Amino acid sequence: MPERVPEQGADDAPERRPAEVPIDTAAVAGRIGVTPATVRLYLKRTRRRIAADLPLRPQDFPLPDVQVQRSPAWLPSTIDAWMTRRPGRGRTAP
């Protein structure tokens, strides 16, 4: 007689995290405690470093994960990772 394989129920399913929703400049600003203009300035500085063929530093703002029409958007995990590795005010990067 063939062996029965138990059916996979909801309790056996691998844990899934909901897909991250990209956030816009205003939401990023609120998340890191600055104005949207400051977020745009941070992004502008990063793009200038890239255009000048300079290496990116930990404090450099991440490039957008996606573009929504003409607006940049980031995944919350991207911003959180940047916040954890960026040096604080007045400190130099390692």
PyMOL Python script that loads the backbone (N, CA, C, O; Angstrom):
from pymol import cmd

cmd.read_pdbstr("""\
ATOM      1  N   MET A   1       0.840  -1.171   0.000  1.00  0.00           N
ATOM      2  CA  MET A   1       0.000   0.000   0.000  1.00  0.00           C
ATOM      3  C   MET A   1       0.891   1.243   0.000  1.00  0.00           C
ATOM      4  O   MET A   1       1.833   1.310   0.791  1.00  0.00           O
ATOM      5  N   PRO A   2       0.618   2.251  -0.882  1.00  0.00           N
ATOM      6  CA  PRO A   2       1.477   3.424  -0.959  1.00  0.00           C
ATOM      7  C   PRO A   2       1.371   4.276   0.300  1.00  0.00           C
ATOM      8  O   PRO A   2       0.328   4.355   0.948  1.00  0.00           O
ATOM      9  N   GLU A   3       2.478   4.900   0.611  1.00  0.00           N
ATOM     10  CA  GLU A   3       2.547   5.758   1.801  1.00  0.00           C
ATOM     11  C   GLU A   3       1.845   7.080   1.518  1.00  0.00           C
ATOM     12  O   GLU A   3       2.002   7.657   0.442  1.00  0.00           O
ATOM     13  N   ARG A   4       1.072   7.556   2.486  1.00  0.00           N
ATOM     14  CA  ARG A   4       0.377   8.837   2.308  1.00  0.00           C
ATOM     15  C   ARG A   4       1.290   9.973   2.713  1.00  0.00           C
ATOM     16  O   ARG A   4       1.945   9.928   3.754  1.00  0.00           O
ATOM     17  N   VAL A   5       1.321  10.970   1.889  1.00  0.00           N
ATOM     18  CA  VAL A   5       2.081  12.176   2.192  1.00  0.00           C
ATOM     19  C   VAL A   5       1.093  13.179   2.767  1.00  0.00           C
ATOM     20  O   VAL A   5       0.075  13.471   2.140  1.00  0.00           O
ATOM     21  N   PRO A   6       1.378  13.709   3.949  1.00  0.00           N
ATOM     22  CA  PRO A   6       0.434  14.666   4.520  1.00  0.00           C
ATOM     23  C   PRO A   6       0.321  15.899   3.633  1.00  0.00           C
ATOM     24  O   PRO A   6       1.303  16.366   3.056  1.00  0.00           O
ATOM     25  N   GLU A   7      -0.910  16.417   3.540  1.00  0.00           N
ATOM     26  CA  GLU A   7      -1.141  17.624   2.757  1.00  0.00           C
ATOM     27  C   GLU A   7      -0.513  18.807   3.457  1.00  0.00           C
ATOM     28  O   GLU A   7      -0.483  18.893   4.685  1.00  0.00           O
ATOM     29  N   GLN A   8      -0.022  19.701   2.652  1.00  0.00           N
ATOM     30  CA  GLN A   8       0.608  20.880   3.215  1.00  0.00           C
ATOM     31  C   GLN A   8      -0.475  21.904   3.525  1.00  0.00           C
ATOM     32  O   GLN A   8      -1.148  22.400   2.621  1.00  0.00           O
ATOM     33  N   GLY A   9      -0.636  22.214   4.789  1.00  0.00           N
ATOM     34  CA  GLY A   9      -1.638  23.184   5.205  1.00  0.00           C
ATOM     35  C   GLY A   9      -1.011  24.552   5.394  1.00  0.00           C
ATOM     36  O   GLY A   9       0.172  24.755   5.121  1.00  0.00           O
ATOM     37  N   ALA A  10      -1.810  25.470   5.857  1.00  0.00           N
ATOM     38  CA  ALA A  10      -1.336  26.842   6.073  1.00  0.00           C
ATOM     39  C   ALA A  10      -0.234  26.890   7.116  1.00  0.00           C
ATOM     40  O   ALA A  10       0.661  27.732   7.051  1.00  0.00           O
ATOM     41  N   ASP A  11      -0.309  25.968   8.089  1.00  0.00           N
ATOM     42  CA  ASP A  11       0.706  25.971   9.150  1.00  0.00           C
ATOM     43  C   ASP A  11       2.060  25.486   8.649  1.00  0.00           C
ATOM     44  O   ASP A  11       3.095  25.836   9.216  1.00  0.00           O
ATOM     45  N   ASP A  12       2.056  24.685   7.593  1.00  0.00           N
ATOM     46  CA  ASP A  12       3.302  24.137   7.063  1.00  0.00           C
ATOM     47  C   ASP A  12       3.938  25.018   6.000  1.00  0.00           C
ATOM     48  O   ASP A  12       5.079  24.780   5.603  1.00  0.00           O
ATOM     49  N   ALA A  13       3.221  26.027   5.536  1.00  0.00           N
ATOM     50  CA  ALA A  13       3.717  26.879   4.459  1.00  0.00           C
ATOM     51  C   ALA A  13       4.898  27.704   4.948  1.00  0.00           C
ATOM     52  O   ALA A  13       4.911  28.145   6.097  1.00  0.00           O
ATOM     53  N   PRO A  14       5.899  27.919   4.082  1.00  0.00           N
ATOM     54  CA  PRO A  14       7.028  28.764   4.491  1.00  0.00           C
ATOM     55  C   PRO A  14       6.553  30.186   4.754  1.00  0.00           C
ATOM     56  O   PRO A  14       5.634  30.683   4.104  1.00  0.00           O
ATOM     57  N   GLU A  15       7.186  30.816   5.704  1.00  0.00           N
ATOM     58  CA  GLU A  15       6.792  32.173   6.066  1.00  0.00           C
ATOM     59  C   GLU A  15       7.141  33.126   4.936  1.00  0.00           C
ATOM     60  O   GLU A  15       8.277  33.150   4.462  1.00  0.00           O
ATOM     61  N   ARG A  16       6.167  33.905   4.509  1.00  0.00           N
ATOM     62  CA  ARG A  16       6.374  34.866   3.435  1.00  0.00           C
ATOM     63  C   ARG A  16       6.238  36.269   3.983  1.00  0.00           C
ATOM     64  O   ARG A  16       5.316  36.580   4.737  1.00  0.00           O
ATOM     65  N   ARG A  17       7.158  37.090   3.593  1.00  0.00           N
ATOM     66  CA  ARG A  17       7.042  38.499   3.948  1.00  0.00           C
ATOM     67  C   ARG A  17       6.294  39.192   2.836  1.00  0.00           C
ATOM     68  O   ARG A  17       6.476  38.864   1.663  1.00  0.00           O
ATOM     69  N   PRO A  18       5.449  40.154   3.193  1.00  0.00           N
ATOM     70  CA  PRO A  18       4.764  40.879   2.127  1.00  0.00           C
ATOM     71  C   PRO A  18       5.768  41.644   1.273  1.00  0.00           C
ATOM     72  O   PRO A  18       6.805  42.093   1.760  1.00  0.00           O
ATOM     73  N   ALA A  19       5.447  41.781   0.020  1.00  0.00           N
ATOM     74  CA  ALA A  19       6.337  42.512  -0.892  1.00  0.00           C
ATOM     75  C   ALA A  19       6.454  43.961  -0.424  1.00  0.00           C
ATOM     76  O   ALA A  19       5.474  44.581  -0.009  1.00  0.00           O
ATOM     77  N   GLU A  20       7.663  44.476  -0.500  1.00  0.00           N
ATOM     78  CA  GLU A  20       7.884  45.859  -0.088  1.00  0.00           C
ATOM     79  C   GLU A  20       7.328  46.805  -1.146  1.00  0.00           C
ATOM     80  O   GLU A  20       7.451  46.564  -2.347  1.00  0.00           O
ATOM     81  N   VAL A  21       6.729  47.856  -0.684  1.00  0.00           N
ATOM     82  CA  VAL A  21       6.187  48.868  -1.571  1.00  0.00           C
ATOM     83  C   VAL A  21       7.175  50.035  -1.611  1.00  0.00           C
ATOM     84  O   VAL A  21       7.541  50.560  -0.559  1.00  0.00           O
ATOM     85  N   PRO A  22       7.610  50.448  -2.792  1.00  0.00           N
ATOM     86  CA  PRO A  22       8.544  51.578  -2.871  1.00  0.00           C
ATOM     87  C   PRO A  22       7.929  52.846  -2.273  1.00  0.00           C
ATOM     88  O   PRO A  22       6.724  53.078  -2.367  1.00  0.00           O
ATOM     89  N   ILE A  23       8.787  53.655  -1.660  1.00  0.00           N
ATOM     90  CA  ILE A  23       8.329  54.911  -1.066  1.00  0.00           C
ATOM     91  C   ILE A  23       8.957  56.087  -1.804  1.00  0.00           C
ATOM     92  O   ILE A  23      10.081  56.005  -2.299  1.00  0.00           O
ATOM     93  N   ASP A  24       8.205  57.181  -1.867  1.00  0.00           N
ATOM     94  CA  ASP A  24       8.663  58.347  -2.613  1.00  0.00           C
ATOM     95  C   ASP A  24       9.550  59.248  -1.758  1.00  0.00           C
ATOM     96  O   ASP A  24       9.833  58.945  -0.599  1.00  0.00           O
ATOM     97  N   THR A  25       9.976  60.348  -2.342  1.00  0.00           N
ATOM     98  CA  THR A  25      10.890  61.277  -1.677  1.00  0.00           C
ATOM     99  C   THR A  25      10.316  61.805  -0.369  1.00  0.00           C
ATOM    100  O   THR A  25      11.031  61.892   0.630  1.00  0.00           O
ATOM    101  N   ALA A  26       9.038  62.159  -0.365  1.00  0.00           N
ATOM    102  CA  ALA A  26       8.419  62.694   0.856  1.00  0.00           C
ATOM    103  C   ALA A  26       8.390  61.643   1.958  1.00  0.00           C
ATOM    104  O   ALA A  26       8.637  61.963   3.120  1.00  0.00           O
ATOM    105  N   ALA A  27       8.091  60.388   1.610  1.00  0.00           N
ATOM    106  CA  ALA A  27       8.063  59.320   2.609  1.00  0.00           C
ATOM    107  C   ALA A  27       9.466  59.016   3.133  1.00  0.00           C
ATOM    108  O   ALA A  27       9.642  58.743   4.320  1.00  0.00           O
ATOM    109  N   VAL A  28      10.460  59.062   2.249  1.00  0.00           N
ATOM    110  CA  VAL A  28      11.847  58.862   2.688  1.00  0.00           C
ATOM    111  C   VAL A  28      12.237  59.976   3.649  1.00  0.00           C
ATOM    112  O   VAL A  28      12.853  59.719   4.684  1.00  0.00           O
ATOM    113  N   ALA A  29      11.885  61.202   3.314  1.00  0.00           N
ATOM    114  CA  ALA A  29      12.205  62.342   4.172  1.00  0.00           C
ATOM    115  C   ALA A  29      11.600  62.162   5.559  1.00  0.00           C
ATOM    116  O   ALA A  29      12.270  62.395   6.565  1.00  0.00           O
ATOM    117  N   GLY A  30      10.359  61.756   5.616  1.00  0.00           N
ATOM    118  CA  GLY A  30       9.713  61.517   6.899  1.00  0.00           C
ATOM    119  C   GLY A  30      10.373  60.394   7.670  1.00  0.00           C
ATOM    120  O   GLY A  30      10.476  60.453   8.895  1.00  0.00           O
ATOM    121  N   ARG A  31      10.818  59.372   6.963  1.00  0.00           N
ATOM    122  CA  ARG A  31      11.448  58.211   7.606  1.00  0.00           C
ATOM    123  C   ARG A  31      12.797  58.571   8.221  1.00  0.00           C
ATOM    124  O   ARG A  31      13.157  58.038   9.271  1.00  0.00           O
ATOM    125  N   ILE A  32      13.552  59.477   7.576  1.00  0.00           N
ATOM    126  CA  ILE A  32      14.900  59.792   8.079  1.00  0.00           C
ATOM    127  C   ILE A  32      14.947  61.135   8.808  1.00  0.00           C
ATOM    128  O   ILE A  32      15.998  61.526   9.317  1.00  0.00           O
ATOM    129  N   GLY A  33      13.825  61.839   8.861  1.00  0.00           N
ATOM    130  CA  GLY A  33      13.763  63.064   9.651  1.00  0.00           C
ATOM    131  C   GLY A  33      14.341  64.303   8.996  1.00  0.00           C
ATOM    132  O   GLY A  33      14.916  65.155   9.674  1.00  0.00           O
ATOM    133  N   VAL A  34      14.194  64.412   7.689  1.00  0.00           N
ATOM    134  CA  VAL A  34      14.656  65.596   6.964  1.00  0.00           C
ATOM    135  C   VAL A  34      13.529  66.053   6.035  1.00  0.00           C
ATOM    136  O   VAL A  34      12.468  65.430   5.994  1.00  0.00           O
ATOM    137  N   THR A  35      13.754  67.132   5.296  1.00  0.00           N
ATOM    138  CA  THR A  35      12.752  67.601   4.340  1.00  0.00           C
ATOM    139  C   THR A  35      12.941  66.887   3.000  1.00  0.00           C
ATOM    140  O   THR A  35      14.018  66.357   2.727  1.00  0.00           O
ATOM    141  N   PRO A  36      11.902  66.870   2.167  1.00  0.00           N
ATOM    142  CA  PRO A  36      12.061  66.292   0.823  1.00  0.00           C
ATOM    143  C   PRO A  36      13.164  66.975   0.015  1.00  0.00           C
ATOM    144  O   PRO A  36      13.838  66.326  -0.785  1.00  0.00           O
ATOM    145  N   ALA A  37      13.353  68.280   0.218  1.00  0.00           N
ATOM    146  CA  ALA A  37      14.432  68.986  -0.494  1.00  0.00           C
ATOM    147  C   ALA A  37      15.801  68.430  -0.098  1.00  0.00           C
ATOM    148  O   ALA A  37      16.704  68.351  -0.931  1.00  0.00           O
ATOM    149  N   THR A  38      15.954  68.050   1.161  1.00  0.00           N
ATOM    150  CA  THR A  38      17.221  67.479   1.615  1.00  0.00           C
ATOM    151  C   THR A  38      17.454  66.114   0.978  1.00  0.00           C
ATOM    152  O   THR A  38      18.582  65.794   0.604  1.00  0.00           O
ATOM    153  N   VAL A  39      16.413  65.313   0.851  1.00  0.00           N
ATOM    154  CA  VAL A  39      16.553  64.009   0.187  1.00  0.00           C
ATOM    155  C   VAL A  39      16.986  64.221  -1.257  1.00  0.00           C
ATOM    156  O   VAL A  39      17.869  63.519  -1.751  1.00  0.00           O
ATOM    157  N   ARG A  40      16.367  65.191  -1.940  1.00  0.00           N
ATOM    158  CA  ARG A  40      16.762  65.472  -3.328  1.00  0.00           C
ATOM    159  C   ARG A  40      18.215  65.937  -3.409  1.00  0.00           C
ATOM    160  O   ARG A  40      18.925  65.586  -4.351  1.00  0.00           O
ATOM    161  N   LEU A  41      18.664  66.728  -2.424  1.00  0.00           N
ATOM    162  CA  LEU A  41      20.050  67.175  -2.386  1.00  0.00           C
ATOM    163  C   LEU A  41      21.002  66.000  -2.166  1.00  0.00           C
ATOM    164  O   LEU A  41      22.033  65.904  -2.832  1.00  0.00           O
ATOM    165  N   TYR A  42      20.659  65.104  -1.232  1.00  0.00           N
ATOM    166  CA  TYR A  42      21.487  63.911  -0.993  1.00  0.00           C
ATOM    167  C   TYR A  42      21.625  63.098  -2.278  1.00  0.00           C
ATOM    168  O   TYR A  42      22.719  62.647  -2.619  1.00  0.00           O
ATOM    169  N   LEU A  43      20.496  62.911  -2.998  1.00  0.00           N
ATOM    170  CA  LEU A  43      20.532  62.133  -4.238  1.00  0.00           C
ATOM    171  C   LEU A  43      21.361  62.843  -5.303  1.00  0.00           C
ATOM    172  O   LEU A  43      22.100  62.201  -6.050  1.00  0.00           O
ATOM    173  N   LYS A  44      21.240  64.154  -5.372  1.00  0.00           N
ATOM    174  CA  LYS A  44      22.014  64.936  -6.338  1.00  0.00           C
ATOM    175  C   LYS A  44      23.514  64.782  -6.079  1.00  0.00           C
ATOM    176  O   LYS A  44      24.297  64.639  -7.018  1.00  0.00           O
ATOM    177  N   ARG A  45      23.907  64.811  -4.821  1.00  0.00           N
ATOM    178  CA  ARG A  45      25.325  64.645  -4.472  1.00  0.00           C
ATOM    179  C   ARG A  45      25.835  63.265  -4.882  1.00  0.00           C
ATOM    180  O   ARG A  45      26.944  63.137  -5.399  1.00  0.00           O
ATOM    181  N   THR A  46      25.025  62.239  -4.650  1.00  0.00           N
ATOM    182  CA  THR A  46      25.427  60.885  -5.047  1.00  0.00           C
ATOM    183  C   THR A  46      25.603  60.804  -6.560  1.00  0.00           C
ATOM    184  O   THR A  46      26.579  60.239  -7.054  1.00  0.00           O
ATOM    185  N   ARG A  47      24.651  61.372  -7.284  1.00  0.00           N
ATOM    186  CA  ARG A  47      24.746  61.329  -8.754  1.00  0.00           C
ATOM    187  C   ARG A  47      25.948  62.110  -9.258  1.00  0.00           C
ATOM    188  O   ARG A  47      26.557  61.725 -10.256  1.00  0.00           O
ATOM    189  N   ARG A  48      26.299  63.193  -8.590  1.00  0.00           N
ATOM    190  CA  ARG A  48      27.503  63.951  -8.977  1.00  0.00           C
ATOM    191  C   ARG A  48      28.762  63.121  -8.760  1.00  0.00           C
ATOM    192  O   ARG A  48      29.669  63.146  -9.592  1.00  0.00           O
ATOM    193  N   ARG A  49      28.827  62.385  -7.647  1.00  0.00           N
ATOM    194  CA  ARG A  49      29.999  61.530  -7.399  1.00  0.00           C
ATOM    195  C   ARG A  49      30.119  60.465  -8.481  1.00  0.00           C
ATOM    196  O   ARG A  49      31.216  60.169  -8.954  1.00  0.00           O
ATOM    197  N   ILE A  50      28.989  59.895  -8.866  1.00  0.00           N
ATOM    198  CA  ILE A  50      29.011  58.865  -9.907  1.00  0.00           C
ATOM    199  C   ILE A  50      29.456  59.482 -11.234  1.00  0.00           C
ATOM    200  O   ILE A  50      30.271  58.896 -11.946  1.00  0.00           O
ATOM    201  N   ALA A  51      28.924  60.661 -11.571  1.00  0.00           N
ATOM    202  CA  ALA A  51      29.282  61.330 -12.818  1.00  0.00           C
ATOM    203  C   ALA A  51      30.760  61.703 -12.840  1.00  0.00           C
ATOM    204  O   ALA A  51      31.384  61.708 -13.901  1.00  0.00           O
ATOM    205  N   ALA A  52      31.327  62.016 -11.667  1.00  0.00           N
ATOM    206  CA  ALA A  52      32.739  62.372 -11.578  1.00  0.00           C
ATOM    207  C   ALA A  52      33.629  61.134 -11.465  1.00  0.00           C
ATOM    208  O   ALA A  52      34.843  61.246 -11.291  1.00  0.00           O
ATOM    209  N   ASP A  53      33.022  59.968 -11.565  1.00  0.00           N
ATOM    210  CA  ASP A  53      33.740  58.698 -11.486  1.00  0.00           C
ATOM    211  C   ASP A  53      34.454  58.522 -10.146  1.00  0.00           C
ATOM    212  O   ASP A  53      35.544  57.954 -10.084  1.00  0.00           O
ATOM    213  N   LEU A  54      33.833  59.011  -9.080  1.00  0.00           N
ATOM    214  CA  LEU A  54      34.364  58.855  -7.737  1.00  0.00           C
ATOM    215  C   LEU A  54      33.680  57.673  -7.059  1.00  0.00           C
ATOM    216  O   LEU A  54      32.514  57.395  -7.341  1.00  0.00           O
ATOM    217  N   PRO A  55      34.382  56.974  -6.172  1.00  0.00           N
ATOM    218  CA  PRO A  55      33.744  55.843  -5.487  1.00  0.00           C
ATOM    219  C   PRO A  55      32.676  56.337  -4.500  1.00  0.00           C
ATOM    220  O   PRO A  55      32.806  57.411  -3.912  1.00  0.00           O
ATOM    221  N   LEU A  56      31.638  55.544  -4.337  1.00  0.00           N
ATOM    222  CA  LEU A  56      30.605  55.895  -3.370  1.00  0.00           C
ATOM    223  C   LEU A  56      31.082  55.573  -1.964  1.00  0.00           C
ATOM    224  O   LEU A  56      31.788  54.589  -1.740  1.00  0.00           O
ATOM    225  N   ARG A  57      30.687  56.413  -1.026  1.00  0.00           N
ATOM    226  CA  ARG A  57      31.052  56.248   0.382  1.00  0.00           C
ATOM    227  C   ARG A  57      29.821  55.785   1.158  1.00  0.00           C
ATOM    228  O   ARG A  57      28.705  55.880   0.646  1.00  0.00           O
ATOM    229  N   PRO A  58      30.000  55.284   2.386  1.00  0.00           N
ATOM    230  CA  PRO A  58      28.837  54.833   3.171  1.00  0.00           C
ATOM    231  C   PRO A  58      27.803  55.930   3.381  1.00  0.00           C
ATOM    232  O   PRO A  58      26.609  55.642   3.456  1.00  0.00           O
ATOM    233  N   GLN A  59      28.235  57.168   3.477  1.00  0.00           N
ATOM    234  CA  GLN A  59      27.283  58.253   3.726  1.00  0.00           C
ATOM    235  C   GLN A  59      26.550  58.702   2.469  1.00  0.00           C
ATOM    236  O   GLN A  59      25.579  59.454   2.561  1.00  0.00           O
ATOM    237  N   ASP A  60      26.996  58.255   1.295  1.00  0.00           N
ATOM    238  CA  ASP A  60      26.324  58.649   0.065  1.00  0.00           C
ATOM    239  C   ASP A  60      24.950  57.993  -0.015  1.00  0.00           C
ATOM    240  O   ASP A  60      24.788  56.808   0.278  1.00  0.00           O
ATOM    241  N   PHE A  61      23.978  58.784  -0.413  1.00  0.00           N
ATOM    242  CA  PHE A  61      22.594  58.330  -0.481  1.00  0.00           C
ATOM    243  C   PHE A  61      22.453  57.272  -1.564  1.00  0.00           C
ATOM    244  O   PHE A  61      23.082  57.382  -2.617  1.00  0.00           O
ATOM    245  N   PRO A  62      21.634  56.246  -1.325  1.00  0.00           N
ATOM    246  CA  PRO A  62      21.480  55.199  -2.349  1.00  0.00           C
ATOM    247  C   PRO A  62      20.703  55.702  -3.561  1.00  0.00           C
ATOM    248  O   PRO A  62      19.825  56.557  -3.447  1.00  0.00           O
ATOM    249  N   LEU A  63      21.040  55.163  -4.702  1.00  0.00           N
ATOM    250  CA  LEU A  63      20.285  55.462  -5.912  1.00  0.00           C
ATOM    251  C   LEU A  63      18.895  54.844  -5.784  1.00  0.00           C
ATOM    252  O   LEU A  63      18.726  53.860  -5.064  1.00  0.00           O
ATOM    253  N   PRO A  64      17.903  55.402  -6.467  1.00  0.00           N
ATOM    254  CA  PRO A  64      16.539  54.862  -6.370  1.00  0.00           C
ATOM    255  C   PRO A  64      16.470  53.409  -6.837  1.00  0.00           C
ATOM    256  O   PRO A  64      17.174  53.002  -7.761  1.00  0.00           O
ATOM    257  N   ASP A  65      15.610  52.643  -6.180  1.00  0.00           N
ATOM    258  CA  ASP A  65      15.382  51.257  -6.591  1.00  0.00           C
ATOM    259  C   ASP A  65      14.507  51.203  -7.835  1.00  0.00           C
ATOM    260  O   ASP A  65      14.663  50.316  -8.674  1.00  0.00           O
ATOM    261  N   VAL A  66      13.588  52.154  -7.950  1.00  0.00           N
ATOM    262  CA  VAL A  66      12.691  52.219  -9.110  1.00  0.00           C
ATOM    263  C   VAL A  66      12.390  53.674  -9.427  1.00  0.00           C
ATOM    264  O   VAL A  66      12.586  54.565  -8.600  1.00  0.00           O
ATOM    265  N   GLN A  67      11.914  53.891 -10.634  1.00  0.00           N
ATOM    266  CA  GLN A  67      11.408  55.202 -11.041  1.00  0.00           C
ATOM    267  C   GLN A  67       9.905  55.031 -11.252  1.00  0.00           C
ATOM    268  O   GLN A  67       9.480  54.127 -11.971  1.00  0.00           O
ATOM    269  N   VAL A  68       9.116  55.876 -10.644  1.00  0.00           N
ATOM    270  CA  VAL A  68       7.670  55.876 -10.860  1.00  0.00           C
ATOM    271  C   VAL A  68       7.393  57.117 -11.688  1.00  0.00           C
ATOM    272  O   VAL A  68       7.400  58.238 -11.180  1.00  0.00           O
ATOM    273  N   GLN A  69       7.151  56.899 -12.963  1.00  0.00           N
ATOM    274  CA  GLN A  69       7.095  57.958 -13.956  1.00  0.00           C
ATOM    275  C   GLN A  69       8.433  58.704 -13.908  1.00  0.00           C
ATOM    276  O   GLN A  69       9.454  58.131 -14.289  1.00  0.00           O
ATOM    277  N   ARG A  70       8.462  59.957 -13.455  1.00  0.00           N
ATOM    278  CA  ARG A  70       9.737  60.680 -13.393  1.00  0.00           C
ATOM    279  C   ARG A  70      10.251  60.811 -11.967  1.00  0.00           C
ATOM    280  O   ARG A  70      11.251  61.486 -11.727  1.00  0.00           O
ATOM    281  N   SER A  71       9.581  60.177 -11.030  1.00  0.00           N
ATOM    282  CA  SER A  71       9.937  60.332  -9.617  1.00  0.00           C
ATOM    283  C   SER A  71      10.729  59.134  -9.101  1.00  0.00           C
ATOM    284  O   SER A  71      10.380  57.990  -9.390  1.00  0.00           O
ATOM    285  N   PRO A  72      11.796  59.390  -8.340  1.00  0.00           N
ATOM    286  CA  PRO A  72      12.555  58.285  -7.760  1.00  0.00           C
ATOM    287  C   PRO A  72      11.791  57.666  -6.591  1.00  0.00           C
ATOM    288  O   PRO A  72      11.028  58.347  -5.906  1.00  0.00           O
ATOM    289  N   ALA A  73      12.004  56.385  -6.376  1.00  0.00           N
ATOM    290  CA  ALA A  73      11.387  55.692  -5.245  1.00  0.00           C
ATOM    291  C   ALA A  73      12.358  54.625  -4.746  1.00  0.00           C
ATOM    292  O   ALA A  73      13.103  54.025  -5.521  1.00  0.00           O
ATOM    293  N   TRP A  74      12.330  54.407  -3.448  1.00  0.00           N
ATOM    294  CA  TRP A  74      13.221  53.457  -2.789  1.00  0.00           C
ATOM    295  C   TRP A  74      12.411  52.441  -2.025  1.00  0.00           C
ATOM    296  O   TRP A  74      11.291  52.719  -1.597  1.00  0.00           O
ATOM    297  N   LEU A  75      12.981  51.257  -1.853  1.00  0.00           N
ATOM    298  CA  LEU A  75      12.379  50.276  -0.966  1.00  0.00           C
ATOM    299  C   LEU A  75      12.724  50.678   0.467  1.00  0.00           C
ATOM    300  O   LEU A  75      13.832  51.152   0.718  1.00  0.00           O
ATOM    301  N   PRO A  76      11.809  50.501   1.400  1.00  0.00           N
ATOM    302  CA  PRO A  76      12.115  50.854   2.783  1.00  0.00           C
ATOM    303  C   PRO A  76      13.379  50.169   3.311  1.00  0.00           C
ATOM    304  O   PRO A  76      14.121  50.757   4.098  1.00  0.00           O
ATOM    305  N   SER A  77      13.624  48.930   2.881  1.00  0.00           N
ATOM    306  CA  SER A  77      14.823  48.218   3.342  1.00  0.00           C
ATOM    307  C   SER A  77      16.099  48.890   2.838  1.00  0.00           C
ATOM    308  O   SER A  77      17.118  48.857   3.528  1.00  0.00           O
ATOM    309  N   THR A  78      16.067  49.491   1.665  1.00  0.00           N
ATOM    310  CA  THR A  78      17.228  50.210   1.136  1.00  0.00           C
ATOM    311  C   THR A  78      17.558  51.407   2.021  1.00  0.00           C
ATOM    312  O   THR A  78      18.719  51.647   2.351  1.00  0.00           O
ATOM    313  N   ILE A  79      16.516  52.157   2.401  1.00  0.00           N
ATOM    314  CA  ILE A  79      16.720  53.334   3.241  1.00  0.00           C
ATOM    315  C   ILE A  79      17.179  52.924   4.633  1.00  0.00           C
ATOM    316  O   ILE A  79      18.064  53.556   5.209  1.00  0.00           O
ATOM    317  N   ASP A  80      16.576  51.861   5.177  1.00  0.00           N
ATOM    318  CA  ASP A  80      16.971  51.390   6.512  1.00  0.00           C
ATOM    319  C   ASP A  80      18.435  50.941   6.528  1.00  0.00           C
ATOM    320  O   ASP A  80      19.169  51.228   7.474  1.00  0.00           O
ATOM    321  N   ALA A  81      18.853  50.234   5.471  1.00  0.00           N
ATOM    322  CA  ALA A  81      20.248  49.779   5.388  1.00  0.00           C
ATOM    323  C   ALA A  81      21.192  50.976   5.303  1.00  0.00           C
ATOM    324  O   ALA A  81      22.248  50.976   5.935  1.00  0.00           O
ATOM    325  N   TRP A  82      20.822  51.993   4.530  1.00  0.00           N
ATOM    326  CA  TRP A  82      21.654  53.196   4.429  1.00  0.00           C
ATOM    327  C   TRP A  82      21.757  53.892   5.778  1.00  0.00           C
ATOM    328  O   TRP A  82      22.835  54.338   6.171  1.00  0.00           O
ATOM    329  N   MET A  83      20.642  53.986   6.483  1.00  0.00           N
ATOM    330  CA  MET A  83      20.639  54.652   7.788  1.00  0.00           C
ATOM    331  C   MET A  83      21.543  53.933   8.798  1.00  0.00           C
ATOM    332  O   MET A  83      22.185  54.586   9.620  1.00  0.00           O
ATOM    333  N   THR A  84      21.598  52.615   8.746  1.00  0.00           N
ATOM    334  CA  THR A  84      22.423  51.881   9.711  1.00  0.00           C
ATOM    335  C   THR A  84      23.914  52.011   9.421  1.00  0.00           C
ATOM    336  O   THR A  84      24.730  51.939  10.339  1.00  0.00           O
ATOM    337  N   ARG A  85      24.275  52.201   8.157  1.00  0.00           N
ATOM    338  CA  ARG A  85      25.713  52.253   7.848  1.00  0.00           C
ATOM    339  C   ARG A  85      26.261  53.659   7.689  1.00  0.00           C
ATOM    340  O   ARG A  85      27.475  53.830   7.579  1.00  0.00           O
ATOM    341  N   ARG A  86      25.399  54.677   7.672  1.00  0.00           N
ATOM    342  CA  ARG A  86      25.913  56.034   7.489  1.00  0.00           C
ATOM    343  C   ARG A  86      26.430  56.580   8.813  1.00  0.00           C
ATOM    344  O   ARG A  86      25.837  56.336   9.864  1.00  0.00           O
ATOM    345  N   PRO A  87      27.521  57.308   8.764  1.00  0.00           N
ATOM    346  CA  PRO A  87      28.047  57.890   9.985  1.00  0.00           C
ATOM    347  C   PRO A  87      27.145  59.004  10.487  1.00  0.00           C
ATOM    348  O   PRO A  87      26.411  59.611   9.707  1.00  0.00           O
ATOM    349  N   GLY A  88      27.195  59.271  11.769  1.00  0.00           N
ATOM    350  CA  GLY A  88      26.387  60.348  12.337  1.00  0.00           C
ATOM    351  C   GLY A  88      26.994  61.705  12.051  1.00  0.00           C
ATOM    352  O   GLY A  88      28.078  61.808  11.476  1.00  0.00           O
ATOM    353  N   ARG A  89      26.288  62.735  12.456  1.00  0.00           N
ATOM    354  CA  ARG A  89      26.740  64.097  12.240  1.00  0.00           C
ATOM    355  C   ARG A  89      28.090  64.319  12.922  1.00  0.00           C
ATOM    356  O   ARG A  89      28.257  63.998  14.098  1.00  0.00           O
ATOM    357  N   GLY A  90      29.040  64.864  12.187  1.00  0.00           N
ATOM    358  CA  GLY A  90      30.343  65.177  12.743  1.00  0.00           C
ATOM    359  C   GLY A  90      31.308  64.010  12.824  1.00  0.00           C
ATOM    360  O   GLY A  90      32.452  64.187  13.243  1.00  0.00           O
ATOM    361  N   ARG A  91      30.873  62.816  12.432  1.00  0.00           N
ATOM    362  CA  ARG A  91      31.757  61.654  12.450  1.00  0.00           C
ATOM    363  C   ARG A  91      32.236  61.376  11.043  1.00  0.00           C
ATOM    364  O   ARG A  91      31.546  61.684  10.071  1.00  0.00           O
ATOM    365  N   THR A  92      33.402  60.802  10.932  1.00  0.00           N
ATOM    366  CA  THR A  92      33.908  60.443   9.615  1.00  0.00           C
ATOM    367  C   THR A  92      33.621  58.971   9.356  1.00  0.00           C
ATOM    368  O   THR A  92      33.502  58.174  10.287  1.00  0.00           O
ATOM    369  N   ALA A  93      33.514  58.632   8.109  1.00  0.00           N
ATOM    370  CA  ALA A  93      33.239  57.250   7.735  1.00  0.00           C
ATOM    371  C   ALA A  93      34.472  56.396   8.004  1.00  0.00           C
ATOM    372  O   ALA A  93      35.598  56.890   7.945  1.00  0.00           O
ATOM    373  N   PRO A  94      34.262  55.120   8.298  1.00  0.00           N
ATOM    374  CA  PRO A  94      35.398  54.203   8.550  1.00  0.00           C
ATOM    375  C   PRO A  94      36.213  53.953   7.295  1.00  0.00           C
ATOM    376  O   PRO A  94      37.195  53.212   7.334  1.00  0.00           O
TER     377      PRO A  94
END
""", "prot")
cmd.dss("prot")
cmd.show_as("cartoon", "prot")
cmd.util.cbc("prot")
cmd.orient("prot")
